[in-house]
Each structure stands twice: as C-alpha cells, then as structure tokens.
Amino acid sequence: MLVFATSDKGGTGRTVTCANIAYRRALLGDDVAYVDFDFGSPTAKAVFELDVSDRPAGSGLHTYLRGRGGEPRQIDVWAHTRRQELRMRPPSCGRLELFPGDVGGGEFAAEDASVGPCAELFLRLEEEFDVTFVDLSAGRSYAIDLALRTVTRPEFRETRIRWLVFHRWTRQHIVATADLVHGDRGILAAGAAMGHERSELADRIRYIRAAVPKSGPALGAGLRPTQAEWLVACDRELHDLAAANRLGRTNLLGSVPLDPVLQWREQLLTDADAVVRRIANRETVDALRDLADALTDAESWEVM
C-alpha cells in the first residue's frame, strides 16, 4: 500500500501524526517505509529522534530524484533512534525504515526526469514493505505533482493507494484544505489533468483532523459560562463548515486530540508515555491506534 500524506499548510501536525501512524503499523507487525518528500523541510528525522549527523550510505531523496546519486539512503529507525524504549521493540514488530531527504534540500520542480526514479523507488518499496508512507510538502506543492504523475503509470494500476489530508480544527484550515483538494488547481483537478479518473482519486482521499480540542461538556471545562457557550457554538459551526466543504464525517478517517506532548515536542507517542510516564493523554494514544487500524480497514474506505 502507498499512502500519500499532505496538508493545506505547515504546522498542521501532519508529519508527527503520520509518523505515529507508521510507528503503530510497525507495532502491528507490518514492514513500514517512511519516505520524506517534504522537499522544503525534510524533518522526519527529528520526529523519529534519529541522529542528524548520521550519514548512512546512499543519497538523500533530493539527490536521488534529480538523478545526481545512486540508491536512496535508508535508516533503520529501531536501530538508530536515540530513544532507548524504542530500541527495545517487541519481536513481533515489523521493520520501520526512514528514507530521508537531503538536509537543506529545498523545493524543486517535478521534472519529467524525476518521474522515472520516483516510480522505481515506489515500486521497490511496494515489493519490500507492507505500507509505504510518503510525507509530501504542505500546500499545492511540486511533491504532490510528482506523486500524481508517478502513479498514473501503468505499473501502479493494481497498487492500493491512499491519500491522507491533514488539517487543524479551525475555519482557516478547513477552507484551505477544501481548496487544496477541490479547488481549481487542487489535487483532484491536477490529477484529472494528468490522467487520473477524478472520482476514483476522490475515493482514495480521507481527512485527518489534528490538534482537536475536547468536545462536549469537557470543551468548556474551567471557563466562564459565556466562554464555554461560545466555544461550543464555534465547534458546532466548524462541523457545519466541514460538512459544507466536503470534509465531514463521511470522508473523515479520524481525529487526534490536542495533546501537550505533541504541542511541545513532536515525537512518537508510546503506550508508556500515557500509562507509565503519564505525560501524554490516553485519548491521544488511542486515537493514533485507531487511525492505524482504519488505514487498512476496508470499511473506512468504502464509498458512501
């Protein structure tokens, strides 16, 4: 399975959430590849807490895709993370490998010459891994164009492809996300221009809401009655806005609550962080586990 992850803009929690979903799939026994196509800011190494000075053999993805190097570099996360608790993985876990971008690589245009190496990489990872996550740059990016152009090739006709679009739970992000997908220059329009069947591409897209405040009575806990009432009204308005922009429950894969750990330190959340150390909320860990399950659950991707 190829999973493309994008967002309307930076700061949505896309990379940290996607990395946590990848980590959870590996815990379930899948062999997982995480490919850092965030060309402008390839920072997945930080989330996996890998030594930034680590230079295993191979090229960064920028160099590889532009035909200036050999095989792309890959890093065994379990073996090279600085977090000791992650190094002591259960024997039932699958592989978790990061394919990093070049440090300071920067954005580059999705040239025809890059499609061939990109296709070769995706096809190899499809054979070697159960799930491959491709973390794309935020916004309407060259990385999205490269992904769309690559998977139109006949070799990918039988490949299971998923698109995860992340957004924060605010009016600004809902409107921007709707434009990213459904706008005149959005993912669906661009994909159709490149040869994708628009309805099929739309069926492969699900949304993930990140940093969502608690709902219901807990939403206004500790606030004055007028503040609590206002927040509840805002939350209701956001649900209506999301539905009107085709980002409602029908196309929602799941939500991740606002969590102090993910606010202050983008990292993988382990069960121990919630149960033993008690620095993360149990609800957040449960939400990430649910997203990892939903990713491969056929019912979550049925057309309504």
C-alpha positions as CSV (number, residue, x, y, z in Angstrom):
1,M,0.0,0.0,0.0
2,L,1.2,3.5,-0.9
3,V,0.0,6.2,1.5
4,F,0.5,9.9,0.5
5,A,0.2,12.4,3.3
6,T,-0.3,16.1,2.7
7,S,-1.8,19.2,4.3
8,D,-3.1,22.6,3.5
9,K,-0.1,24.3,5.1
10,G,2.7,23.7,7.6
11,G,2.0,23.4,11.3
12,T,-0.9,21.0,10.9
13,G,0.7,18.2,12.7
14,R,1.0,16.2,9.5
15,T,4.4,14.8,9.9
16,V,4.2,13.9,13.6
17,T,0.8,12.3,13.2
18,C,1.8,10.4,10.0
19,A,5.0,9.2,11.7
20,N,2.9,7.9,14.7
21,I,0.6,6.1,12.4
22,A,3.6,4.5,10.7
23,Y,5.0,3.5,14.1
24,R,1.7,1.9,15.1
25,R,1.5,-0.1,11.8
26,A,5.0,-1.4,12.5
27,L,3.9,-2.4,16.1
28,L,1.1,-4.4,14.4
29,G,3.7,-6.3,12.5
30,D,3.8,-4.5,9.2
31,D,7.1,-3.7,7.5
32,V,6.8,0.1,7.1
33,A,8.8,2.6,5.0
34,Y,8.5,6.3,5.7
35,V,9.6,8.4,2.7
36,D,10.3,12.1,3.4
37,F,9.0,14.0,0.4
38,D,8.6,17.2,2.3
39,F,11.2,18.8,0.0
40,G,11.1,22.3,1.6
41,S,11.5,21.0,5.1
42,P,12.6,17.3,5.4
43,T,12.4,17.0,9.2
44,A,11.1,13.5,9.8
45,K,14.4,12.5,11.3
46,A,13.6,14.8,14.2
47,V,10.3,13.0,14.9
48,F,11.9,9.6,14.9
49,E,14.7,11.1,17.0
50,L,17.5,10.0,14.8
51,D,21.0,11.4,15.0
52,V,21.0,14.2,12.4
53,S,24.7,13.6,11.9
54,D,24.1,10.0,10.9
55,R,25.2,9.5,7.3
56,P,24.4,6.0,6.2
57,A,25.4,5.0,2.6
58,G,23.3,6.4,-0.2
59,S,21.8,9.6,-1.5
60,G,19.2,11.8,0.1
61,L,15.9,11.8,-1.8
62,H,16.5,15.2,-3.3
63,T,19.8,14.0,-4.9
64,Y,18.3,10.6,-5.9
65,L,15.2,12.1,-7.6
66,R,17.3,14.6,-9.5
67,G,19.5,11.8,-10.9
68,R,22.6,13.0,-9.1
69,G,23.2,10.0,-6.9
70,G,22.8,6.2,-6.6
71,E,20.3,4.4,-4.4
72,P,18.5,6.5,-1.8
73,R,19.7,6.4,1.8
74,Q,17.6,4.5,4.3
75,I,17.8,4.3,8.1
76,D,16.5,1.6,10.4
77,V,14.5,3.6,12.9
78,W,14.5,0.9,15.6
79,A,18.3,0.6,15.5
80,H,19.2,4.3,15.2
81,T,16.7,6.2,17.3
82,R,18.1,7.9,20.4
83,R,15.1,6.8,22.4
84,Q,16.1,3.7,24.3
85,E,12.5,2.5,24.8
86,L,12.0,2.3,21.0
87,R,15.2,0.3,20.6
88,M,13.7,-2.4,22.9
89,R,11.0,-3.3,20.4
90,P,8.9,-6.4,20.7
91,P,10.0,-9.3,18.4
92,S,6.5,-9.3,16.7
93,C,7.2,-5.7,15.3
94,G,7.8,-5.2,11.7
95,R,10.5,-3.1,10.1
96,L,10.4,0.7,10.3
97,E,12.7,2.5,7.9
98,L,13.1,6.1,7.0
99,F,14.2,7.4,3.6
100,P,15.3,10.9,4.4
101,G,15.6,14.0,2.2
102,D,18.8,16.0,1.9
103,V,19.4,18.4,4.7
104,G,18.6,21.9,3.3
105,G,17.5,20.3,0.1
106,G,14.8,22.8,-0.8
107,E,11.8,22.6,-3.1
108,F,12.4,21.7,-6.8
109,A,10.1,21.4,-9.8
110,A,8.5,18.0,-10.6
111,E,10.5,17.5,-13.8
112,D,9.9,14.6,-16.2
113,A,13.3,13.2,-15.4
114,S,12.3,12.8,-11.8
115,V,9.3,10.6,-12.5
116,G,11.4,7.6,-13.6
117,P,13.5,7.4,-10.4
118,C,10.4,8.1,-8.3
119,A,8.5,5.2,-9.9
120,E,11.4,2.9,-9.4
121,L,11.6,3.8,-5.8
122,F,7.8,3.4,-5.2
123,L,7.8,0.0,-7.0
124,R,10.7,-1.3,-5.0
125,L,9.2,-0.2,-1.7
126,E,5.9,-1.8,-2.7
127,E,7.7,-5.1,-3.1
128,E,9.7,-4.8,0.1
129,F,7.3,-3.2,2.5
130,D,3.6,-3.7,3.5
131,V,3.0,0.0,3.8
132,T,4.9,2.9,2.4
133,F,4.1,6.4,3.8
134,V,5.1,9.3,1.5
135,D,5.2,12.6,3.5
136,L,4.6,15.3,0.9
137,S,5.3,19.0,1.2
138,A,2.4,21.2,2.6
139,G,0.2,23.1,0.3
140,R,-0.1,22.8,-3.5
141,S,3.4,21.6,-4.0
142,Y,5.8,20.1,-6.6
143,A,5.8,17.0,-4.4
144,I,2.1,16.4,-4.9
145,D,2.6,16.8,-8.7
146,L,5.4,14.3,-8.7
147,A,3.3,11.8,-6.7
148,L,0.3,12.2,-9.0
149,R,2.3,12.0,-12.2
150,T,4.2,8.9,-11.0
151,V,1.2,6.8,-10.0
152,T,-0.6,7.3,-13.3
153,R,2.0,4.9,-14.9
154,P,0.6,1.5,-15.9
155,E,2.8,-0.2,-13.3
156,F,0.7,1.2,-10.5
157,R,-2.7,0.1,-11.8
158,E,-3.1,-2.7,-9.2
159,T,-1.4,-0.8,-6.3
160,R,-3.6,0.1,-3.3
161,I,-3.1,3.9,-3.0
162,R,-4.4,6.1,-0.2
163,W,-4.3,9.9,0.3
164,L,-4.4,11.3,3.8
165,V,-5.0,15.1,4.0
166,F,-4.3,16.6,7.4
167,H,-5.8,19.8,8.8
168,R,-6.2,21.6,12.1
169,W,-9.7,22.2,13.5
170,T,-10.1,25.9,12.6
171,R,-12.1,27.8,10.0
172,Q,-8.9,28.9,8.1
173,H,-7.6,25.3,7.8
174,I,-11.0,23.8,6.8
175,V,-11.3,26.3,3.9
176,A,-7.7,26.0,2.9
177,T,-7.9,22.2,2.9
178,A,-11.1,22.2,0.8
179,D,-9.3,24.4,-1.8
180,L,-6.2,22.1,-1.7
181,V,-8.3,19.1,-2.7
182,H,-11.3,20.5,-4.6
183,G,-10.1,23.9,-5.8
184,D,-9.5,24.8,-9.5
185,R,-5.8,23.9,-9.1
186,G,-6.3,21.3,-6.3
187,I,-5.4,17.7,-6.1
188,L,-8.5,16.4,-7.9
189,A,-8.2,18.9,-10.8
190,A,-4.4,18.3,-11.2
191,G,-4.9,14.6,-11.0
192,A,-7.6,14.6,-13.7
193,A,-5.3,16.7,-16.0
194,M,-2.6,14.1,-15.6
195,G,-4.9,11.2,-16.4
196,H,-6.4,10.1,-13.1
197,E,-10.1,9.3,-13.0
198,R,-11.4,12.1,-10.8
199,S,-14.0,10.1,-8.9
200,E,-11.5,7.2,-8.3
201,L,-9.0,9.7,-7.0
202,A,-11.6,11.3,-4.7
203,D,-12.5,7.9,-3.3
204,R,-8.8,7.4,-2.2
205,I,-8.8,10.6,-0.1
206,R,-9.6,10.8,3.6
207,Y,-9.1,13.6,6.1
208,I,-7.5,13.6,9.5
209,R,-8.2,16.4,11.9
210,A,-5.2,17.2,14.1
211,A,-5.0,19.1,17.5
212,V,-8.7,18.9,18.0
213,P,-9.9,20.3,21.4
214,K,-12.1,18.1,23.6
215,S,-15.8,18.2,22.6
216,G,-19.0,18.1,24.6
217,P,-19.1,19.3,28.2
218,A,-15.3,19.0,28.5
219,L,-14.8,21.7,25.9
220,G,-15.7,24.5,28.2
221,A,-14.2,23.0,31.4
222,G,-12.7,25.7,33.7
223,L,-14.1,28.6,31.7
224,R,-16.7,31.1,32.4
225,P,-20.2,30.1,31.3
226,T,-20.2,32.7,28.5
227,Q,-16.8,31.4,27.2
228,A,-17.9,27.8,27.4
229,E,-21.1,28.6,25.5
230,W,-19.1,30.5,22.8
231,L,-16.7,27.6,22.3
232,V,-19.5,25.0,21.9
233,A,-21.1,27.3,19.3
234,C,-17.7,27.6,17.5
235,D,-17.3,23.8,17.5
236,R,-20.8,23.4,16.0
237,E,-20.0,26.0,13.4
238,L,-16.8,24.1,12.4
239,H,-18.7,20.9,12.0
240,D,-21.2,22.6,9.7
241,L,-18.4,24.3,7.7
242,A,-16.5,21.0,7.3
243,A,-19.6,19.3,6.0
244,A,-20.3,22.1,3.6
245,N,-16.8,21.8,2.2
246,R,-16.9,18.0,1.8
247,L,-14.6,17.5,4.8
248,G,-17.4,16.0,7.0
249,R,-17.7,12.6,8.8
250,T,-18.3,10.7,5.5
251,N,-14.7,11.4,4.4
252,L,-13.1,11.6,7.8
253,L,-10.6,8.9,8.7
254,G,-10.2,10.2,12.3
255,S,-9.2,12.9,14.7
256,V,-6.2,13.4,17.0
257,P,-6.9,15.4,20.2
258,L,-4.9,18.4,21.3
259,D,-2.1,16.9,23.4
260,P,0.6,18.7,25.5
261,V,3.3,16.4,24.4
262,L,2.7,16.9,20.7
263,Q,2.3,20.6,21.2
264,W,5.7,21.0,22.9
265,R,7.7,18.2,21.5
266,E,6.9,16.4,18.2
267,Q,7.7,12.8,18.8
268,L,6.4,9.2,18.6
269,L,3.9,8.5,21.4
270,T,4.4,5.1,23.1
271,D,1.9,3.4,25.4
272,A,4.4,4.0,28.2
273,D,4.1,7.8,27.6
274,A,0.4,7.6,28.5
275,V,0.3,4.7,31.0
276,V,3.7,4.7,32.8
277,R,5.2,8.2,32.4
278,R,1.7,9.8,32.1
279,I,3.0,12.7,30.1
280,A,0.6,12.0,27.1
281,N,-3.1,11.6,27.2
282,R,-4.5,8.1,26.9
283,E,-7.1,9.5,24.4
284,T,-4.3,10.7,22.1
285,V,-2.6,7.3,22.0
286,D,-5.9,5.6,21.4
287,A,-6.7,7.9,18.6
288,L,-3.4,7.2,16.9
289,R,-4.0,3.4,17.3
290,D,-7.5,3.8,15.8
291,L,-6.0,5.7,12.8
292,A,-3.5,2.9,12.2
293,D,-6.3,0.4,12.2
294,A,-8.6,2.5,10.0
295,L,-5.8,2.9,7.4
296,T,-6.1,-0.8,6.4
297,D,-9.8,-1.3,7.3
298,A,-11.8,-1.7,4.1
299,E,-15.0,-0.2,5.7
300,S,-13.1,3.1,6.3
301,W,-12.6,3.4,2.6
302,E,-16.0,2.4,1.3
303,V,-17.7,4.9,-0.9
304,M,-20.8,6.3,0.8
